[in-house]
Amino acid sequence: MIVQVCIGSSCHIKGSHDIVELLKAAIEKNNLQDEITLAGSFCIGKCNRVGVTVQVDDEVYTGVTKENFNEFFNDKILSELQRG
């Protein structure tokens, strides 16, 4: 699985660095280093007023924040890995 976090100027201002750090910690906590490739990406083209844009394989999710990160990680990453 490839997880790309937008680090373009808009997402940077909205906390992409925090989302990258949360992802790194969650990947390590769940021992998923061999299953997930974490990458940065410049603008994915789906800017939102709130939060950061994250692409998981071919799916793009907007509005990822520190507050909703755990729900995002569990619903969009862990559940996908368990299905796969």
N, C-alpha and C positions, 0 to 999 in steps of 0.2 A: 504494500500500500504506500502511495506517495501522498504526503500531506504538505501542501504549499501554503505558506502564510504570506499575505500581501505585506510588503514592507515599503510600498510607495508612500509618498508624502502624506496623503490623507489618512491612510491606515496607521502610519507611523505616529501621527499626532493623536490618533484614537487608541493607541496602546498596543501596537503590534509586537513591540519588544516584550511586553508582559505576557502576551499570548504565546510567543515563542518559548519563553521561560516556563510557563505552565505546561506546555506541550512536552518540552524536554523532561520535566519532572514526572509527568504522568506516564510517558513512555518508559522511563527508567523504573518507576514504581511498579508498573505492570509487566516489566521484563519483556518489552516489545521491541527492543533495539534491532533485532534481526527481521522484524516484520514490517517496520515502518521506516520510510525514508523521509526525514524532515528537511524541507527546503524553504528558502525565501523566494519570493517572486515580486517583481515590480507589478504595477497595477494590473489586476485581473479584469478590470472593467465593470465591476459590479459594486461601485461605491455606495455606501449606505450612510445615513446621517448618524447612526450609532454603531459603534463597534468596528471590528476588523473583518475583512473578507478572508476566508480560508477555503482552499480547494482540496478535497479529498478524492483522489483519483480523478474522475471526470465530473464530480458533483461540486458545485460552488455554493458556499454558505456565507451569508452576510450577517453582520450584527453580532459577532462573537465578542463577548466582553469577559472581564475577570469574574463578573457576577454570574454569568450563565455558562462559564467554561465547563464545569463538571457535567452539566446536562448535555452540552454539545459533545464532549469527549465520549461520554457513555453511550449516547444515542447514535452518533454519526461515525465514531471510530471503533469503539469496543464492540458494539453490536454487529458492525460490518465484518470485523475480523472473526467473530464467533460464527457468523453465517457462512463465511468463506471457507 
